[in-house]
Structures are given as structure tokens and as C-alpha cells.
Amino acid sequence: MDLGVRWRLHGDGRTPAPGAVVRPDERLSWPRTAGLGAQHVVAMFGASFVAPVLMGLDPNLAIMMSGVATVIFLLATRGRVPSYLGCSLSFVGVAAVIRAQGGSSATVTGAVFVVGAALFVVGLAVQRFGARIIHAAMPPIVTGAVVMLIGFNLAPVTASTYWPQDQWTALLVMLFTGLAVVCLRGFWSRIAIFLGLVFGYALSWALDAVFGKIHSADGSGKVTDHWRLDFSAVGHADWIGLPSFHAPAFEWSAILVALPVVIALVAENAGHVKAVGEMTGDDLDGKLGTAISADGAASMLSTAVGGPPNTTYSENIGVMAATRVYSTAAYWAAAGFALLFGLCPKFGAVVAAIPGGVLGGITVILYGMIGLLGAQIWINAGVDLRNPLNLVPAAAGIIIGVGNVSLKFTDNFSLSGIALGTLVVITGYHVLRAFAPAHLKTQEPLLDAGTSSYDEREDASYDERENGRETDGTGTGDRDTGAGGATSGKP
């Protein structure tokens, strides 16, 4: 059985020829492959370490299980889809909601385990029936709206939890990270979040050295005097050791909150497979179902031992685009490095010491970017929000999700926020589509387009007049005077 673990040497194994690419089944020399693997680990550092911290989970276990998840993915796809699986940011809002309801880490991982199982089943269905079932059940208007409300639902977490711990550090980290994302080029722009973390660490240390302790809310929300950067746990952590494991716990209320994230994960995987296929020139449509199932299986394994869920990482797509090296051998090397990092508790303690103000600055950008990915889905698919069939369910669902609107059924059961918003978008769209007249299903603009269409009509009329002047047969370009012949009769 071909598991995709055999690679032929590309050229001399040193440097690809100008314009050449290193294909998934090729590799450079092993030292260079190891270096590329380390680069992939650095690329996923920012998000993959921030996410478990924000979810209240062990970052050491998160990085270890990301390596395991990557191995599972590479084996399942037979080495045809180069990808790194890191901790999914889509679940950060879900974890915050579950914890706000009194849920523990076990409750969070239990809910996410069910999401992984659902994702696995979706992948099997895609393998059996093709990608058309995804488009039928979750058209771009639905997928974009759900991704958007998941991201924007996180805004109160930044505003009430992280930012108040150190507002000035948060502001400076936000500005630095924004500049890094926009101004840096190539690989450095891909690790902008990681650079923001490093800057935040250095800034917090400097402020502690100059101004001493800060009087503000700490991680628990209690206002007190405390150090911005507290490395006390780092000194007590071992250099080598296993991360902390725990079993998941299952509660229906938490599961219902988490299930909508399946839609975001399907969209992420589909986008990733499409992007990789375009870069490598391979037709990977047949691997979409396998990729989704592999992601689901890897997330189930991770959450079964107390880790976070995983998903394909766009940061690593950026590394491949910059280097033009698509070798899956590099991802095997990255997985190996991740496993080694996971066995270093001291490293995890450093990650867990991220100051609240630093997280505040980073999450302002990060959460907003997650939400706006939904808008990008709409743009790429050409979704027309002037069509009320698209506009109404998306508008209602997003407001419910962002505003954390609640619908109470009994004293012990209610739907709110992400879960209720997603339900409104999905059911609202399909129900309205079933009853809508035929002309509403054409996806043509149906509401008043405002000044944009007016300007377009004016531009068209102006172009007609200008073209008429050039082709009226007089050679003078003057139609209004009637010189040399009659006008066309148009105003």
C-alpha cells in the first residue's frame, strides 16, 4: 500500500532550478528538508499556540497533537495533499461560551470531540456523493454568514477579558502586528502573529522593568497589582516531560454550541485543498472527502486526550507559495519537531505566560480576521446581498450570533449566540428558498442598487455619446451641430 512516504530526490537535492517546483512526492536533501520542516513549525507558531491558551487548554499538548494530526492527515491522503494541521481558531469563541456557562476543559474537549466526529461523517459523505452535497446544504451565503458570526462573536472576549488587563500594551501590540501583516513581505508576513507575540513579550518586560507592577484586572478579572509578564511558572517547569492529559466530558448544551463550527471547518478544508491543487497543478477534487475525514479523525484523537481540535493551516500554504517546495517530507519533519516541542513543559510554560495585554492586541486583529473570512467567502463566490433571499437569513443570523441573542425553551435548555445564529442562517435560507418565487432564485440584483447602478447607467450613456461623436461619419467629432449630416436621433 502506497502511504506517500517515499520521495525521489529533486535535482541535486540542493536548490531547485529557476521556476521549478518541488512536488509533493519529491524532496530536497534531508538537512534542507529538516530546515523547511522547522520553517513550517515557526509559521504555525502564532495561531497554534495562541488558540489553546485562549481556549484554556494545555499548549504543550496542543503542539504535540498537532504533530500527530499532521501525520494522520498525510497518511490518509497518501501524501498527495501537503498540509500542516494546527489548533483551529474557529473553536475559540465556542470555548469562551462553554466556559461562560460554567463548563470545564473536559466539557470543551467533549463538545469539540463531537464536532470532529461530525466532520468525519461529512468527509465520508463527500467521498460517497461528491462535493455537490456541500454546495447544496451549505451554499456560500450560508457558509460565509456562519464564519462571520463565529468570528465576530469573539469581540466581547477581547473587550472584557484581555484588553482591560493592559490597554496600552494591547494598543501597541495591535499596531505592531497590523504593521507586520501589511508591511512585511514573503515568509515574514506569514508569521506576523508570532512576531506580534515576541514584540508583546519584550514590551511587557520593558514596562515591568521601567514602571513596575500594573494596577489592573488580572486573568481572573480581579483588579490588583501584578506583573505584566510573570515567568514564575517557567522556572518550576521541567525540560522534559509529558503534557497533561484528561478525558472529555459530554454535555448537550455545550455540544449544541460547538456543532456550527463544522461548517467553518468544511469551508477551511475545501479552500485548502483547492489552493494546494492550484499551486501544484494536481486535480485534488477527489481528495476533498478524504481530507475532511482525516481532519475529523485527527481532531477526535486530539480531543480524546484533552487536546484542542485541528484544522489545515493557511500559514503553511503561504510558506509553500513563497518557497515553491510542496514536498510532504517537509511536513513529516515539521510533525517531528512538533512532537519534540510537546515534550518540553518549560516551553509550554513560556507560551502560557503570554500577558493578557498582549493577547488583547493580537485578538483584536485575529478575531476580526476570522469574521471577515466570511465576507471573503461571499466575495469569491459572487454572493449578491441585494437579493433578499440572501440578505434576510444572513442579516438575522449574524446579529443573533454577534449580539449573543438567546432563545429559551425550558429552564434547562436554551439556544443562543453561535448555535442560534447558525440555525437561523441555515434553516432560514432553505425555508425561504422553498417558498420564494422563482425570480428570487436567479441570484440577480433584486433590491434598489442605489447610486452605483445610476452611475453605471450614466457612464454607459456617456460612452454611447462619445462613441457616437467618433463614428457619426463627419470626421469632425461634432454631432450636436448637425454638421455634415443627421444625428442618430438619440438624446
C-alpha positions as CSV (number, residue, x, y, z in Angstrom):
1,M,0.0,0.0,0.0
2,D,1.4,3.4,-1.0
3,L,1.3,5.7,2.1
4,G,3.1,8.5,0.4
5,V,6.3,8.1,2.4
6,R,8.7,7.6,-0.4
7,W,10.2,10.6,-2.1
8,R,12.5,10.9,-5.1
9,L,15.3,13.4,-4.9
10,H,14.6,16.7,-6.7
11,G,17.6,17.6,-8.9
12,D,20.8,17.6,-6.9
13,G,18.8,18.0,-3.7
14,R,20.2,21.5,-3.1
15,T,18.4,24.3,-4.9
16,P,15.6,23.9,-7.3
17,A,16.2,25.3,-10.8
18,P,14.7,28.8,-11.5
19,G,10.9,28.4,-12.0
20,A,11.0,24.8,-10.9
21,V,8.8,23.4,-8.1
22,V,9.5,20.6,-5.7
23,R,6.4,18.3,-6.0
24,P,4.7,16.5,-3.1
25,D,6.4,13.2,-3.9
26,E,9.9,14.9,-4.2
27,R,12.3,16.2,-1.6
28,L,15.5,18.1,-1.2
29,S,18.4,16.8,0.8
30,W,17.4,15.7,4.3
31,P,19.2,18.7,6.1
32,R,17.3,21.1,3.8
33,T,14.1,19.2,4.3
34,A,14.5,19.4,8.0
35,G,15.1,23.1,7.7
36,L,11.9,23.5,5.7
37,G,10.1,21.5,8.4
38,A,11.3,23.8,11.1
39,Q,10.1,26.8,9.0
40,H,6.7,25.2,8.8
41,V,6.6,24.9,12.6
42,V,7.5,28.5,13.0
43,A,4.9,29.6,10.5
44,M,2.1,27.9,12.6
45,F,3.5,29.1,15.9
46,G,1.5,32.2,16.4
47,A,-2.0,30.8,15.9
48,S,-1.3,27.3,17.0
49,F,-0.1,28.4,20.4
50,V,-2.4,31.3,20.9
51,A,-5.5,29.2,20.2
52,P,-5.1,26.7,23.1
53,V,-4.2,29.5,25.5
54,L,-7.4,31.3,24.6
55,M,-9.4,28.0,24.9
56,G,-7.8,27.3,28.3
57,L,-6.1,24.2,27.2
58,D,-2.5,22.9,27.5
59,P,-0.3,24.5,24.8
60,N,2.2,21.7,25.1
61,L,-0.4,19.1,24.4
62,A,-1.8,21.2,21.6
63,I,1.6,21.3,19.8
64,M,2.2,17.6,20.3
65,M,-1.2,16.6,19.0
66,S,-0.8,19.0,16.0
67,G,2.2,16.8,15.0
68,V,0.2,13.7,15.5
69,A,-2.7,15.2,13.5
70,T,-0.4,16.1,10.6
71,V,0.9,12.5,10.4
72,I,-2.7,11.2,10.3
73,F,-3.6,13.6,7.5
74,L,-0.5,12.8,5.4
75,L,-1.1,9.1,5.7
76,A,-4.8,9.4,4.9
77,T,-4.2,11.5,1.8
78,R,-1.4,9.2,0.7
79,G,1.0,12.2,0.7
80,R,-0.9,14.0,-2.1
81,V,-2.1,17.0,-0.1
82,P,0.8,18.7,1.6
83,S,-0.6,20.3,4.7
84,Y,0.0,21.0,8.4
85,L,-2.8,20.6,10.9
86,G,-2.7,23.1,13.8
87,C,-5.1,24.1,16.5
88,S,-8.2,25.6,15.0
89,L,-9.1,29.2,15.9
90,S,-12.7,28.6,14.9
91,F,-13.3,27.0,18.3
92,V,-12.0,29.9,20.4
93,G,-15.4,31.5,20.6
94,V,-17.1,28.2,21.3
95,A,-14.7,27.5,24.2
96,A,-15.4,31.0,25.6
97,V,-19.2,30.4,25.5
98,I,-18.9,27.0,27.1
99,R,-16.7,28.3,29.9
100,A,-19.0,31.2,30.5
101,Q,-21.8,28.7,31.1
102,G,-19.7,27.0,33.7
103,G,-18.1,24.3,31.5
104,S,-14.7,22.9,32.3
105,S,-11.8,21.9,30.0
106,A,-13.3,18.4,29.8
107,T,-16.6,19.9,28.7
108,V,-14.9,21.9,26.0
109,T,-13.0,19.0,24.6
110,G,-16.1,16.8,24.8
111,A,-18.1,19.2,22.7
112,V,-15.3,19.6,20.2
113,F,-14.9,15.8,20.0
114,V,-18.5,15.5,18.7
115,V,-17.7,18.2,16.2
116,G,-14.7,16.1,15.0
117,A,-17.0,13.1,14.7
118,A,-19.5,15.1,12.7
119,L,-16.7,16.4,10.4
120,F,-15.5,12.8,9.9
121,V,-19.0,11.8,8.8
122,V,-19.3,14.8,6.4
123,G,-16.0,13.7,4.9
124,L,-17.3,10.2,4.3
125,A,-20.5,11.6,2.7
126,V,-18.3,13.8,0.4
127,Q,-16.3,10.7,-0.6
128,R,-19.6,8.9,-1.4
129,F,-21.7,11.5,-3.1
130,G,-19.1,14.2,-4.2
131,A,-18.6,17.8,-3.2
132,R,-22.0,18.8,-4.6
133,I,-23.7,17.8,-1.3
134,I,-21.7,20.5,0.5
135,H,-22.7,23.2,-2.0
136,A,-26.4,22.1,-1.8
137,A,-26.6,22.1,2.0
138,M,-24.2,25.0,2.6
139,P,-24.1,27.4,-0.3
140,P,-21.6,30.4,0.0
141,I,-24.2,32.7,1.6
142,V,-24.7,30.3,4.5
143,T,-21.0,29.4,4.9
144,G,-19.9,33.0,4.8
145,A,-22.5,34.1,7.3
146,V,-21.6,31.3,9.8
147,V,-17.9,32.0,9.6
148,M,-18.6,35.7,10.1
149,L,-20.8,35.3,13.2
150,I,-18.3,32.8,14.7
151,G,-15.5,35.4,14.4
152,F,-17.4,38.5,15.5
153,N,-19.0,36.6,18.4
154,L,-15.5,36.8,20.0
155,A,-15.4,40.6,20.2
156,P,-16.7,40.7,23.9
157,V,-13.8,38.3,24.9
158,T,-11.2,40.8,23.8
159,A,-13.1,43.8,25.1
160,S,-13.9,42.5,28.5
161,T,-11.2,39.9,29.3
162,Y,-7.8,40.7,27.6
163,W,-7.8,44.4,26.7
164,P,-8.5,45.7,30.2
165,Q,-5.5,43.9,31.6
166,D,-3.1,46.3,30.0
167,Q,-4.8,48.7,27.5
168,W,-1.6,50.5,26.4
169,T,0.3,47.3,25.7
170,A,-2.7,46.0,23.8
171,L,-2.8,49.1,21.7
172,L,0.9,49.0,20.8
173,V,0.8,45.2,20.1
174,M,-2.2,45.8,17.8
175,L,-0.4,48.5,15.9
176,F,2.8,46.4,15.6
177,T,1.0,43.3,14.5
178,G,-1.0,45.3,11.9
179,L,2.2,46.8,10.5
180,A,3.8,43.4,10.4
181,V,0.9,41.9,8.5
182,V,0.7,44.7,6.0
183,C,4.3,45.9,5.5
184,L,6.4,42.7,5.7
185,R,6.8,40.5,2.7
186,G,7.0,36.8,2.0
187,F,7.6,34.4,4.9
188,W,7.8,37.2,7.5
189,S,4.3,38.4,6.8
190,R,3.1,34.8,7.3
191,I,4.4,34.8,10.9
192,A,3.2,38.3,11.8
193,I,1.1,36.9,14.7
194,F,4.2,35.2,16.1
195,L,6.2,38.4,15.7
196,G,3.5,40.3,17.5
197,L,3.8,37.8,20.4
198,V,7.6,38.3,20.6
199,F,7.1,42.1,20.5
200,G,4.5,41.9,23.2
201,Y,6.7,39.8,25.4
202,A,9.6,42.3,25.0
203,L,7.4,45.3,25.6
204,S,5.8,43.8,28.7
205,W,9.2,43.0,30.1
206,A,10.4,46.5,29.4
207,L,7.3,48.1,31.0
208,D,7.7,46.0,34.1
209,A,11.4,47.0,34.4
210,V,10.6,50.7,34.0
211,F,7.2,51.2,35.7
212,G,6.9,48.1,38.0
213,K,3.6,46.3,38.6
214,I,0.4,47.4,36.9
215,H,-2.8,48.0,38.7
216,S,-5.5,46.4,36.5
217,A,-7.6,43.3,36.1
218,D,-5.6,40.1,36.0
219,G,-6.5,36.9,34.1
220,S,-9.3,36.1,36.6
221,G,-10.8,39.5,36.3
222,K,-9.8,40.7,39.7
223,V,-8.3,44.2,39.9
224,T,-5.0,44.0,41.6
225,D,-1.3,44.9,41.4
226,H,0.5,42.4,39.3
227,W,3.4,41.9,36.9
228,R,2.6,42.1,33.2
229,L,5.0,39.3,32.4
230,D,5.1,36.5,35.0
231,F,7.7,33.8,34.4
232,S,7.4,32.2,37.8
233,A,5.9,29.0,36.4
234,V,8.7,28.7,33.8
235,G,11.3,28.2,36.5
236,H,9.4,25.3,38.1
237,A,8.7,23.6,34.8
238,D,10.7,20.6,33.7
239,W,12.7,20.5,30.5
240,I,11.4,17.1,29.5
241,G,8.0,15.6,30.4
242,L,4.6,14.6,29.1
243,P,1.9,17.2,28.8
244,S,-1.2,16.9,31.0
245,F,-4.0,14.6,29.6
246,H,-7.6,14.4,30.5
247,A,-10.7,12.7,29.2
248,P,-13.6,14.6,27.6
249,A,-17.0,15.1,29.2
250,F,-20.2,15.4,27.1
251,E,-23.0,17.9,27.8
252,W,-25.8,18.6,25.3
253,S,-25.7,22.4,25.9
254,A,-22.0,22.6,25.0
255,I,-22.3,20.3,22.0
256,L,-25.1,22.4,20.5
257,V,-22.9,25.5,20.9
258,A,-19.9,23.8,19.2
259,L,-21.7,22.0,16.3
260,P,-22.0,25.0,14.0
261,V,-18.2,25.1,13.7
262,V,-18.4,22.1,11.4
263,I,-19.5,24.5,8.6
264,A,-16.4,26.6,9.1
265,L,-14.1,23.5,9.1
266,V,-15.6,22.2,5.9
267,A,-15.0,25.6,4.3
268,E,-11.4,25.7,5.6
269,N,-10.7,22.2,4.2
270,A,-12.3,22.8,0.9
271,G,-10.4,26.1,0.5
272,H,-7.1,24.5,1.5
273,V,-7.4,21.5,-0.9
274,K,-8.4,23.9,-3.8
275,A,-5.4,26.2,-3.0
276,V,-2.9,23.3,-2.9
277,G,-4.3,21.9,-6.1
278,E,-3.9,25.2,-7.9
279,M,-0.3,25.6,-6.7
280,T,0.8,22.0,-7.5
281,G,-1.2,21.7,-10.7
282,D,-2.8,18.5,-9.5
283,D,-6.5,17.7,-9.6
284,L,-7.3,17.1,-5.9
285,D,-11.1,17.3,-6.0
286,G,-11.2,13.6,-5.4
287,K,-9.2,14.0,-2.2
288,L,-11.6,16.6,-0.6
289,G,-13.7,14.0,1.2
290,T,-10.5,12.2,2.4
291,A,-9.0,15.5,3.7
292,I,-12.2,16.4,5.6
293,S,-12.4,12.9,7.2
294,A,-8.7,13.0,8.1
295,D,-9.2,16.3,9.8
296,G,-12.2,15.0,11.7
297,A,-10.3,11.8,12.8
298,A,-7.3,13.8,13.9
299,S,-9.5,16.2,15.9
300,M,-11.3,13.3,17.6
301,L,-7.9,11.8,18.6
302,S,-6.6,15.1,20.0
303,T,-9.7,16.0,22.0
304,A,-10.0,12.4,23.3
305,V,-6.8,13.0,25.3
306,G,-7.6,16.6,26.3
307,G,-6.1,18.5,23.4
308,P,-7.7,21.1,21.0
309,P,-9.2,20.3,17.6
310,N,-7.1,20.7,14.5
311,T,-7.5,22.1,11.0
312,T,-5.4,22.8,7.9
313,Y,-3.3,25.9,8.2
314,S,-3.2,28.7,5.6
315,E,0.0,30.0,7.2
316,N,1.8,26.9,5.8
317,I,0.2,27.4,2.4
318,G,2.0,30.7,2.4
319,V,5.3,29.1,3.2
320,M,4.8,26.7,0.2
321,A,3.9,29.6,-2.1
322,A,7.0,31.5,-1.0
323,T,9.4,28.6,-1.3
324,R,7.7,26.6,-4.1
325,V,8.5,23.5,-2.2
326,Y,5.5,21.3,-1.8
327,S,7.3,18.2,-0.5
328,T,5.3,16.3,2.1
329,A,8.7,15.2,3.5
330,A,9.0,18.7,4.9
331,Y,5.7,18.2,6.7
332,W,6.8,15.0,8.2
333,A,9.8,16.8,9.5
334,A,7.5,19.6,10.9
335,A,5.4,16.9,12.7
336,G,8.6,15.5,14.3
337,F,9.7,18.9,15.6
338,A,6.2,19.5,17.0
339,L,6.3,16.2,18.9
340,L,9.7,17.3,20.4
341,F,8.3,20.7,21.4
342,G,5.3,19.0,23.0
343,L,7.7,17.0,25.3
344,C,9.2,20.2,26.8
345,P,7.0,21.5,29.6
346,K,9.2,24.5,30.1
347,F,8.5,25.6,26.5
348,G,4.7,25.3,27.2
349,A,5.1,27.4,30.4
350,V,6.7,30.2,28.3
351,V,3.7,30.1,26.0
352,A,1.2,30.0,28.9
353,A,2.8,33.2,30.3
354,I,1.6,35.4,27.4
355,P,0.5,38.6,29.1
356,G,-3.2,39.5,28.9
357,G,-2.5,42.8,27.3
358,V,-0.5,41.1,24.5
359,L,-3.4,38.8,23.8
360,G,-5.7,41.8,23.8
361,G,-3.7,43.5,21.0
362,I,-3.4,40.3,18.9
363,T,-7.0,39.1,19.3
364,V,-8.4,42.5,18.1
365,I,-6.9,41.7,14.7
366,L,-7.1,37.9,14.9
367,Y,-10.8,37.7,15.8
368,G,-11.7,40.3,13.2
369,M,-9.8,38.5,10.5
370,I,-11.7,35.3,11.3
371,G,-15.0,37.1,10.9
372,L,-14.0,38.8,7.7
373,L,-13.1,35.5,6.2
374,G,-16.9,35.0,5.9
375,A,-17.1,38.2,3.8
376,Q,-14.2,36.9,1.7
377,I,-16.3,33.7,1.0
378,W,-19.1,35.9,-0.2
379,I,-16.8,37.9,-2.5
380,N,-15.1,34.9,-4.0
381,A,-18.5,33.3,-4.7
382,G,-20.1,36.5,-6.0
383,V,-22.9,36.4,-3.5
384,D,-25.3,39.2,-4.1
385,L,-26.6,40.7,-0.9
386,R,-29.1,42.8,-2.8
387,N,-31.1,39.6,-3.2
388,P,-33.4,39.4,-0.2
389,L,-33.2,35.6,-0.3
390,N,-29.5,36.0,0.6
391,L,-29.8,39.1,2.7
392,V,-32.5,38.2,5.2
393,P,-31.2,35.0,6.7
394,A,-27.6,36.2,6.8
395,A,-28.6,39.5,8.4
396,A,-30.7,37.9,11.1
397,G,-28.2,35.1,11.9
398,I,-25.2,37.4,12.1
399,I,-27.0,39.8,14.5
400,I,-28.1,36.9,16.7
401,G,-24.6,35.5,16.7
402,V,-22.8,38.7,17.4
403,G,-25.3,40.0,19.9
404,N,-25.5,36.7,21.7
405,V,-29.3,36.6,21.4
406,S,-30.9,33.8,23.4
407,L,-34.0,31.7,22.8
408,K,-35.1,29.9,25.9
409,F,-37.2,26.7,25.5
410,T,-37.2,25.4,29.1
411,D,-35.5,26.2,32.4
412,N,-32.7,23.8,31.4
413,F,-32.4,24.3,27.7
414,S,-31.8,27.3,25.5
415,L,-30.1,28.3,22.3
416,S,-28.0,31.4,22.0
417,G,-25.2,33.2,20.1
418,I,-23.3,31.0,17.7
419,A,-25.7,28.0,17.9
420,L,-28.9,30.0,17.4
421,G,-27.4,32.3,14.8
422,T,-26.2,29.3,12.7
423,L,-29.6,27.6,13.0
424,V,-31.3,30.8,11.8
425,V,-29.0,31.2,8.8
426,I,-29.2,27.6,7.6
427,T,-32.9,26.9,8.2
428,G,-33.9,30.4,7.3
429,Y,-32.1,30.2,3.9
430,H,-33.5,26.8,2.9
431,V,-37.1,27.5,4.2
432,L,-37.2,30.9,2.5
433,R,-35.8,29.4,-0.7
434,A,-38.5,26.7,-0.7
435,F,-41.3,29.3,-0.5
436,A,-39.7,32.1,-2.6
437,P,-40.9,32.9,-6.1
438,A,-38.8,31.7,-9.0
439,H,-37.4,35.1,-9.9
440,L,-35.8,35.4,-6.4
441,K,-33.7,32.3,-7.0
442,T,-31.9,33.7,-10.0
443,Q,-29.3,35.5,-7.9
444,E,-29.9,38.7,-9.8
445,P,-30.0,42.0,-8.0
446,L,-33.5,42.5,-6.7
447,L,-33.2,45.4,-4.3
448,D,-32.5,49.0,-5.1
449,A,-28.8,49.2,-6.1
450,G,-28.6,52.8,-5.1
451,T,-26.2,55.3,-6.8
452,S,-23.9,52.5,-8.1
453,S,-26.3,51.4,-10.8
454,Y,-27.3,55.0,-11.5
455,D,-23.6,55.9,-12.1
456,E,-23.2,52.8,-14.3
457,R,-26.2,53.9,-16.4
458,E,-24.8,57.4,-16.7
459,D,-21.3,56.1,-17.6
460,A,-22.9,53.9,-20.3
461,S,-24.9,56.8,-21.7
462,Y,-21.7,59.0,-21.7
463,D,-19.8,56.2,-23.5
464,E,-22.5,55.9,-26.1
465,R,-22.4,59.7,-26.8
466,E,-18.7,59.7,-27.0
467,N,-18.6,56.7,-29.4
468,G,-21.3,58.4,-31.5
469,R,-19.2,61.5,-31.9
470,E,-16.4,59.4,-33.2
471,T,-18.5,57.4,-35.7
472,D,-21.1,59.8,-37.0
473,G,-19.4,59.9,-40.4
474,T,-18.5,63.6,-40.4
475,G,-14.9,63.1,-39.3
476,T,-15.3,66.2,-37.1
477,G,-16.5,64.5,-33.9
478,D,-19.3,67.2,-33.6
479,R,-22.7,65.6,-33.6
480,D,-24.5,68.4,-31.8
481,T,-24.2,70.9,-34.5
482,G,-25.5,68.6,-37.1
483,A,-22.6,69.4,-39.4
484,G,-22.1,67.1,-42.3
485,G,-25.3,65.0,-41.7
486,A,-28.1,64.0,-39.5
487,T,-27.8,62.8,-35.9
488,S,-28.8,59.4,-34.7
489,G,-31.9,60.6,-33.1
490,K,-30.7,59.7,-29.5
491,P,-30.7,62.3,-26.8
